[in-house]
Amino acid sequence: MPIFWDSGCVEEDHSAFLPQLGLWEAAMARLLQPPPKFLPAEWHMANENQYHRAEAERSRSERLVAESQRLVEEIGKTTRKSQSDVNKKLEQRLEEVRFWKKELDDKLEELVCTTEDLLTYRTRLENALESLKEPLHITQMCLEYREKRVGIDLVHDKVEQELVKEAEIIRGVTALLTRTLEEVSEQIRLNRSAKYNLEKDLKDKFVALTIDDVCFSLNNNSPNIRCSENAVRVEPHSVSPEDWLEFSNANVEKAAKQRSSSLALKALVDRILSQTAGDLRRQCDAVDAAFRDGLQETKDARDKLAAHLAKVMEEIASQEKNVTVLEKAIADQEGPAKVAHTRLETRTHRPNVELCRDAAQCRLVREVQEIAHSVARLKETLARAQAELKGLNCRQLALQEEVQVKENTIYIDEVLCTHMRKSIPPRDGGDQGEWAGGPRPDAVC
């Protein structure tokens, strides 16, 4: 309970605070006492202590200042060296990226050039396949036309053998060129895949070069430089230098491999086009030669048949005259026969002993017999002549029919087939570009 010392207040319960009051008064008494006095030795000692402490503090401070200066210089030197090393590393990295970028650029340029060549080769193959349709159609039409030969001329001759062989060769060449076209198209696809990888890698390297160029150009006085939190973090998708090098090297090697395959395929296409063009040209020449020989042989046969026909017709005319002569000869024997028969009949009326077989009678009998024998011989000869004439007429019809057969064959081979085969485009094995529909690229990338 508080104590009020004012004269107007009543003091309550003084006995509880008496001990605390005594202590307070003692403390106040000590404070009011004068400070103690020291001895001179103590005074000098105290000063010496202050000197030593000040010197120690100053020495420690000087050492700390010197150490701080050394640390600052060391940190500055280390920082400058580290920054210089970073600049060198960035410069080396820039050189390395530029080297691989140039490698990729060179491979891309070579691959693009090679792919353009392959596109030209693909066009040549497509044109070559297209150009085979007309020769195959002509060959098949020739075979169909020659099926219209009649009679003995419907023969499996040299011409037909060569035409069948030509059709087989054209179909074989078509199949070969189709497979080669598929290979070229697949190689173009692989080249474009490699080209895509090269372009993507080049794009990434261009961005990396731009970024590293900016980083290399930065210095301590550059604007817009700042400290970033967690700048030293490792990106989850980052790769090691070995993986980076392997990736770019794989793209270069893939592009080189595809270019090598493309060059080999181009050489193969050249050989195939040259060889197939030569094969087709040789077979076409063989068919044309077979047609020429066959036509000459057919014409010779026709001419011989015509000559025989002329002779037969001449012989028919002669035989017809002979038949006429024989018929007239037989008719001429009719008068003498009648005279002889009349004489004999009349002499049978001689009376009695006058019916004598005299010399006249005997001669008349022999005359009748001779006339009958002569007429029989003439009729036999006439029958033979008429039979021969009939045979000659049949032979004439056969020869005429055979000549028509040969004329039909000549018309088919010469007018229809040979004339149609003139539209087959020329194929020179030394310049397959002519029949393949496009010039061969002279420059090899």
C-alpha positions in Angstrom: 0.0 0.0 0.0 1.5 3.4 -0.9 3.0 5.7 1.5 2.1 9.4 1.3 4.6 11.7 2.9 2.5 14.7 2.6 1.6 16.3 6.0 -2.0 16.1 5.3 -2.0 12.3 4.7 -2.2 9.6 7.3 0.6 7.1 7.3 -0.6 3.6 7.2 1.2 0.4 8.0 4.8 1.9 8.4 6.2 -1.3 9.9 6.1 -3.2 6.6 8.5 -0.8 4.8 11.1 -0.1 7.4 13.8 -2.6 6.2 13.6 -1.3 2.5 13.9 2.3 3.7 17.1 1.5 5.6 18.8 0.0 2.6 17.8 2.9 0.4 19.2 5.4 2.8 22.5 3.5 2.9 22.8 3.5 -0.8 22.1 7.2 -1.0 24.7 7.8 1.6 27.3 5.9 -0.4 26.5 7.9 -3.5 26.9 11.1 -1.8 30.3 10.2 -0.5 33.3 11.8 -2.5 35.0 9.5 -5.1 38.1 7.6 -3.9 41.5 9.0 -4.9 44.2 6.9 -6.8 47.9 6.8 -6.4 50.2 8.2 -9.1 51.5 4.8 -10.0 47.9 3.7 -10.6 47.4 6.8 -12.7 50.5 6.0 -14.8 49.5 2.4 -15.1 46.1 3.3 -16.2 47.5 5.5 -18.9 49.9 2.9 -20.1 47.0 0.4 -20.3 45.1 2.9 -22.5 48.2 3.3 -24.7 48.6 -0.4 -25.2 45.0 -1.0 -25.9 44.8 1.8 -28.4 48.0 0.5 -30.1 46.6 -3.0 -30.2 43.3 -1.8 -31.6 45.1 0.4 -34.2 47.4 -2.5 -35.2 44.5 -4.9 -35.6 42.7 -2.3 -37.7 45.8 -1.7 -39.9 46.2 -5.4 -40.4 42.5 -5.7 -41.3 42.8 -2.8 -43.7 45.9 -4.3 -45.4 44.2 -7.7 -45.4 41.0 -6.1 -46.9 43.1 -4.4 -49.6 44.9 -7.6 -50.4 41.5 -9.4 -50.5 40.0 -6.8 -52.7 42.9 -6.9 -55.1 42.9 -10.7 -55.0 39.2 -10.9 -55.6 39.4 -8.3 -58.3 42.3 -10.1 -60.0 40.4 -13.4 -59.6 37.2 -11.9 -61.0 39.1 -10.3 -63.9 40.9 -13.6 -64.6 37.6 -15.6 -64.3 35.9 -13.1 -66.6 38.8 -13.3 -69.0 38.6 -17.1 -69.0 34.9 -16.9 -69.6 35.5 -14.6 -72.5 38.1 -17.0 -73.9 35.7 -19.9 -73.4 33.0 -18.0 -75.1 35.3 -17.1 -78.0 36.4 -20.7 -78.3 32.7 -21.8 -78.2 31.9 -19.2 -80.9 34.7 -20.5 -83.0 33.6 -24.1 -82.5 29.9 -23.3 -83.2 31.0 -21.4 -86.3 33.1 -24.3 -87.5 30.2 -26.8 -87.1 27.8 -24.2 -88.6 30.1 -24.0 -91.7 30.3 -27.8 -91.8 26.5 -28.0 -91.7 26.1 -25.2 -94.3 28.5 -27.0 -96.7 26.7 -30.4 -96.2 23.3 -28.7 -96.6 24.4 -27.0 -99.8 25.8 -30.3 -101.2 22.7 -32.2 -100.2 20.4 -29.6 -101.7 22.3 -29.7 -105.0 22.4 -33.5 -105.0 18.6 -33.6 -104.2 17.9 -31.3 -107.1 19.9 -33.6 -109.3 17.9 -36.5 -108.1 14.7 -34.6 -108.8 16.0 -34.2 -112.4 16.8 -37.9 -112.6 13.4 -38.8 -111.2 11.8 -36.7 -114.0 14.0 -38.5 -116.5 12.9 -41.8 -115.2 9.2 -40.8 -115.3 9.7 -39.5 -118.9 11.5 -42.7 -119.8 8.6 -44.8 -118.4 6.1 -42.6 -120.3 8.1 -42.9 -123.5 7.9 -46.8 -123.2 4.1 -46.8 -123.5 4.0 -45.9 -127.2 6.7 -48.5 -128.3 4.9 -51.2 -126.3 1.6 -50.2 -127.9 3.1 -50.3 -131.3 4.7 -53.7 -130.7 1.4 -55.1 -129.5 -0.4 -53.6 -132.4 2.1 -55.2 -134.8 1.5 -58.5 -133.2 -2.3 -58.1 -133.5 -2.0 -57.0 -137.1 0.1 -60.0 -138.0 -2.5 -62.2 -136.5 -4.6 -61.2 -139.5 -2.3 -63.0 -141.9 -4.1 -65.9 -143.6 -3.2 -69.3 -144.8 0.3 -70.5 -144.8 1.6 -67.0 -144.1 0.2 -67.2 -140.5 3.6 -68.5 -139.5 5.7 -68.0 -136.3 8.5 -66.4 -138.3 11.5 -64.4 -137.3 9.6 -61.2 -137.3 7.1 -62.5 -134.8 9.8 -63.9 -132.6 11.6 -60.6 -132.6 8.3 -58.7 -131.8 7.6 -61.0 -128.9 11.1 -60.5 -127.6 10.8 -56.7 -128.0 7.6 -56.7 -126.0 9.3 -58.7 -123.3 12.3 -56.4 -123.2 10.0 -53.3 -123.0 8.1 -54.9 -120.1 11.3 -55.8 -118.4 12.7 -52.3 -118.9 9.5 -50.8 -117.5 9.7 -53.0 -114.4 13.4 -52.1 -113.9 12.8 -48.3 -114.4 9.8 -48.5 -112.0 11.9 -50.1 -109.3 14.7 -47.6 -109.9 12.1 -44.7 -109.7 10.9 -46.0 -106.4 14.6 -46.1 -105.1 15.1 -42.5 -106.3 11.9 -41.3 -104.6 13.0 -43.0 -101.4 16.4 -41.5 -101.6 14.9 -38.1 -102.1 12.8 -38.7 -99.0 15.9 -39.6 -97.0 17.7 -36.6 -98.4 14.9 -34.3 -97.3 14.9 -35.9 -93.9 18.7 -35.2 -93.6 18.1 -31.7 -94.9 15.5 -31.1 -92.3 17.9 -32.2 -89.5 20.6 -30.0 -90.9 18.3 -26.9 -91.2 17.0 -27.5 -87.7 20.6 -27.8 -86.3 21.7 -24.8 -88.3 18.8 -22.8 -87.0 19.7 -23.7 -83.4 23.3 -22.9 -84.0 22.4 -19.5 -85.4 20.4 -18.7 -82.3 23.2 -20.0 -80.1 25.7 -17.9 -82.0 23.5 -14.8 -81.6 23.2 -15.5 -77.9 26.9 -16.2 -77.4 27.8 -13.1 -79.4 25.7 -11.0 -77.1 27.2 -12.7 -74.1 30.7 -12.2 -75.5 30.1 -8.5 -76.1 28.9 -7.9 -72.5 31.2 -6.1 -70.0 31.0 -4.5 -66.6 29.8 -1.2 -68.1 27.2 -2.8 -70.4 23.6 -1.6 -69.9 20.8 -4.0 -68.9 23.1 -6.3 -66.9 21.7 -7.6 -63.7 21.9 -10.3 -61.1 19.4 -13.2 -61.5 18.2 -15.6 -58.9 19.2 -19.2 -59.6 21.3 -18.2 -62.6 23.6 -21.1 -62.0 20.9 -23.7 -62.2 21.4 -26.7 -64.6 18.6 -26.8 -67.2 16.9 -30.2 -67.2 17.2 -30.5 -71.0 20.8 -29.4 -71.2 23.3 -31.8 -72.8 27.0 -32.4 -72.3 29.6 -31.1 -74.8 30.2 -34.7 -75.9 26.5 -35.2 -76.7 26.4 -31.8 -78.5 29.4 -32.8 -80.6 28.0 -36.2 -81.3 24.6 -34.7 -82.3 26.1 -32.3 -84.9 28.6 -34.9 -86.1 25.7 -37.4 -86.6 23.8 -34.9 -88.7 26.9 -34.3 -90.8 27.7 -38.0 -91.2 24.0 -38.7 -92.1 24.0 -36.0 -94.7 27.3 -37.2 -96.1 26.0 -40.8 -96.2 22.8 -39.7 -98.0 24.8 -37.7 -100.5 27.1 -40.6 -101.1 24.1 -42.9 -101.6 22.6 -40.3 -104.0 25.7 -40.1 -106.1 25.9 -43.9 -106.3 22.2 -43.9 -107.3 22.7 -41.3 -109.9 25.5 -43.3 -111.4 23.2 -46.4 -111.3 20.4 -44.5 -113.1 22.8 -43.3 -115.8 24.0 -46.9 -116.3 20.4 -48.2 -116.4 19.2 -45.6 -118.8 22.2 -46.1 -121.0 21.9 -49.9 -121.0 18.2 -50.0 -121.4 18.3 -47.5 -124.2 20.9 -49.5 -125.9 19.0 -52.8 -125.4 15.8 -51.2 -126.8 17.6 -49.7 -129.7 19.3 -52.9 -130.6 16.0 -54.9 -130.3 14.2 -52.2 -132.4 16.9 -52.6 -135.0 16.6 -56.3 -134.9 12.8 -56.1 -135.4 13.2 -53.6 -138.3 15.8 -55.9 -139.9 13.5 -58.9 -139.4 10.7 -56.9 -141.1 13.0 -56.0 -144.0 14.2 -59.5 -144.5 10.7 -60.9 -144.1 9.3 -58.4 -146.5 12.0 -59.2 -149.0 11.4 -62.9 -148.6 7.7 -62.5 -149.0 8.0 -60.2 -152.0 10.4 -62.7 -153.6 7.9 -65.5 -152.9 5.1 -63.4 -154.3 7.1 -62.5 -157.4 7.9 -66.2 -158.0 4.3 -67.1 -157.5 3.3 -64.4 -159.9 5.8 -65.7 -162.5 4.5 -69.3 -162.0 1.0 -67.9 -162.3 1.9 -66.3 -165.6 3.4 -69.5 -166.9 0.4 -71.5 -165.7 -2.0 -69.0 -167.4 0.1 -69.3 -170.5 0.0 -73.0 -170.3 -3.8 -72.9 -169.8 -4.1 -70.9 -173.0 -2.0 -73.5 -174.8 -3.9 -76.4 -173.3 -7.2 -74.8 -174.2 -5.9 -74.6 -177.8 -4.8 -78.2 -177.6 -8.3 -79.3 -176.4 -9.8 -77.4 -179.3 -7.4 -79.1 -181.7 -8.2 -82.5 -180.3 -11.9 -81.9 -180.4 -11.6 -80.8 -184.0 -9.5 -83.8 -184.8 -12.1 -86.1 -183.3 -14.8 -84.3 -185.2 -12.7 -84.6 -188.4 -12.7 -88.4 -188.0 -16.4 -88.5 -188.0 -16.6 -88.1 -191.9 -14.1 -90.8 -192.8 -15.7 -93.1 -190.3 -19.2 -92.5 -191.8 -17.8 -93.1 -195.3 -16.1 -96.3 -194.2 -19.2 -97.6 -192.4 -21.4 -96.6 -195.3 -19.2 -98.5 -197.8 -19.1 -101.6 -195.6 -22.9 -101.4 -195.1 -23.5 -100.9 -198.8 -21.1 -103.7 -199.9 -23.1 -106.1 -197.7 -25.8 -105.9 -200.3 -23.7 -107.5 -203.0 -25.5 -110.6 -204.4 -24.5 -114.2 -204.0 -20.9 -115.0 -204.7 -20.1 -111.3 -205.3 -20.3 -110.9 -201.4 -16.6 -111.7 -201.4 -14.1 -110.7 -198.7 -11.9 -109.1 -201.3 -9.0 -106.8 -200.7 -11.3 -103.8 -200.7 -13.5 -105.4 -198.0 -10.5 -106.2 -195.9 -9.1 -102.7 -196.2 -12.5 -101.1 -195.3 -12.6 -103.2 -192.2 -9.1 -102.2 -191.3 -10.0 -98.5 -192.1 -13.0 -98.6 -189.7 -10.8 -100.2 -187.1 -8.0 -97.7 -187.6 -10.5 -94.8 -187.4 -12.1 -96.2 -184.3 -8.6 -96.7 -182.8 -7.6 -93.2 -183.8 -10.8 -91.7 -182.3 -10.2 -93.6 -179.1 -6.7 -92.3 -178.9 -7.8 -88.8 -179.6 -10.6 -89.0 -176.9 -8.1 -90.4 -174.4 -5.7 -87.6 -175.2 -8.6 -85.1 -175.0 -9.6 -86.5 -171.6 -6.1 -86.1 -170.4 -5.9 -82.6 -171.9 -9.1 -81.6 -170.2 -7.9 -83.1 -166.9 -4.7 -81.2 -167.3 -6.6 -78.1 -168.1 -8.7 -78.5 -165.0 -5.6 -79.0 -163.0 -4.1 -75.9 -164.5 -7.2 -73.9 -163.7 -7.1 -75.2 -160.1 -3.5 -74.3 -159.9 -4.2 -70.9 -161.3 -6.8 -70.3 -158.6 -4.4 -71.6 -156.0 -1.6 -69.4 -157.2 -3.9 -66.4 -157.4 -5.1 -67.0 -153.9 -1.5 -67.5 -152.7 -0.4 -64.2 -154.4 -3.3 -62.5 -152.5 -2.1 -64.1 -149.3 1.4 -62.7 -149.9 -0.1 -59.3 -150.9 -2.0 -59.3 -147.6 1.1 -60.2 -145.7 3.1 -57.5 -147.5 0.4 -54.9 -146.7 0.4 -55.8 -143.0 4.1 -55.8 -142.6 5.0 -52.9 -144.9 2.0 -50.6 -144.8 0.7 -51.2 -141.3 3.6 -52.3 -139.2 6.6 -50.7 -140.8 4.9 -47.4 -141.3 3.7 -47.4 -137.7 7.1 -48.3 -136.3 8.6 -45.2 -137.8 6.9 -43.2 -135.1 9.0 -45.0 -132.4 11.3 -42.3 -131.0 15.0 -42.9 -131.6 17.0 -44.1 -128.6 20.8 -43.5 -128.6 22.6 -45.5 -125.9 25.3 -42.8 -125.8 22.8 -40.1 -124.9 20.0 -41.5 -122.9 18.8 -37.9 -122.2 17.1 -37.8 -125.6 14.7 -40.7 -125.0 14.4 -40.1 -121.2 12.9 -36.7 -121.8 15.5 -34.5 -120.2 19.2 -33.6 -120.4 21.5 -35.2 -118.0 23.0 -32.8 -115.4 26.5 -31.9 -116.4 27.5 -30.5 -113.1 27.9 -32.9 -110.2 27.5 -31.2 -106.8 
